[in-house]
Amino acid sequence: MSRLRSLCLGLLAAIGLSTPVAAQEFTALARVDAAASAITDARRGGVQLDLALSQGLPWRIFTLDEPRRLVIDFREVDWTGIDAQVLDQAQNISDVRVGAYRPGWSRLVADLTVPLVLETAEMKLGDGQGPVTLSVRLKAANAEEFAARAGAPHDPRWDLPETVITREDREAKPDWAPTIVVLDPGHGGIDPGAERGSVTEKQITLQFARELRDTLRRAGNFEIILTRSDDVFVSLERRVAIAHEVEADIFMSLHADTVLEGYAQGATVYTLSEQASDAASQYLAERHNRSDVLSGIDLTGTDDQVAEVLLDMARRETAPRSERLAKAMVLGMQGAVGELNKHPYRQGGFSVLKAADIPSVLIEIGFMSSERDLANITNPEWRQALANGIRDGLQAWVIADETARNLANN
């Protein structure tokens, strides 16, 4: 069993489930008993994970390489009250993340500092339908053994939907057709993004995306699609694919980050560039692009150099439109809320902006590491003013873009 591919079936049998996962129904989420759960060091450099749950449920476990991670999926767990930093007491686990992964599914991801492979895994039943304990033992291994056994088992009942990205020449839209805008609230589910006290980036971006959606709908002639409408994880590739599936005219990713070094303040708009406009933009792009790694996605075998070359050619055609969109956003937001970042338009290598044929921007509505920005982004009145500014910028860009395309065609 080189990739733990058949482990899920054995685990389901261990908790007395004889029918397929898809046929199971649970009346409530399994709750975690934090006091009875821990990740601790085991003998000979191993790790012991014990997770006390209120009921049995389907689950699976696997490891991923580059970087080394342990992933456990559940159907479905309420993580309320779980402090991942308190849960992790093992020296060979550097970080633990828990949360929603997709609707109806939950995930735990543990970062491994050394190669560790699965030794035993079982769900220990209590009496009747009562509490259970998921008990997992990892043992030390060498890098070659770890790599050979790592990999995500393929099962459509568990995995994220397949992403299909195609580029086709589109027919010109009639003048009366609405402008399709995809709003992308950053992070979500198991990936909280930046955190400041009780405020998380995934919460504030979703709240603002909903408010901006309503503002644009009231303006008329905009059709709005959100890449996520609740607290679930959406991969970077999937966010871009959604924009293609709905034939979006504009893609806008929304964030509210923190900076650990230096100082950043004020809303900022980014477009895609292989060369970041400054060190801060490069740092933010690297953080954003790690979302899939943090969530436990298997990224092996994802490179396609030929396809990337073709997409880069298409991006060169779209880049001027994205730049005009970014500058329109800056002007609209300045008119609505006043002071922005001292360099409000920047560039960086953000993976979520790589839609080849769709003008795309990433908007940092503020930095939670700034006291002023934190007060702004948690203020509904300020967020509404910012939404109005984005609306104004979008309306101006739609007119300017149509004029530019008409001139190019004449």
KALIN-V553610 format. One line per field, one symbol per residue. phi: phi as a letter, one per 20 degrees, with the letter a starting at -180 (. if undefined). psi: psi as a letter, one per 40 degrees, with the letter a starting at -180 (. if undefined). Layout:
phi=???
psi=???
//
This chain:
phi=.fclfefgffffffdnddefgfefccebffedeffddadcfdflmecddccedfafafbbbadcdlefbdccdcccceegnedgfffeddfedeacccqfdbgnccbdcdeeecfcdfdbbbdeeeemdefccedcddcfbeffffffeeqefebffdefgfecdcccfeffeffeffeedeedffmpmfdfmfcbmeedffffffffffffgffffffnmcddcdfbdbececfgfffffgfffelfebccedbbecdecmbcbnfbdccfbfdffafffffffffffegfffeneeefmefbfffffffffffffegffffffffffffffffednfdffcfdccaeeffeeffdcgccddefrdffefffffffedgffffffffffgffffffgffffffffffee
psi=gdefdeddddddddefheiiddeihheiihihhddeiihiiiifeahhhhhhieiiiiiiiiiiigihihhhiigihhehehhddddhehdehdihhiaidiheiiihhhhheihhihdihihhiahbfaiihhhhhiiiiiddddddeiihihheddiiihhhhihihiihiidehihhhhhghiaibegeaiihbehidddddddddddddddddddifhhhhhdieagihhiddddddddddefidihhhhigaihdiahihiiihiihhdhieiddddddddddeeddddefiheifehgddddddddddddddddddddddddddddddddebhaidgehiiighdeeehdehhhihhheiheehddddddeehddddddddddddddddddddddddddddde.
//
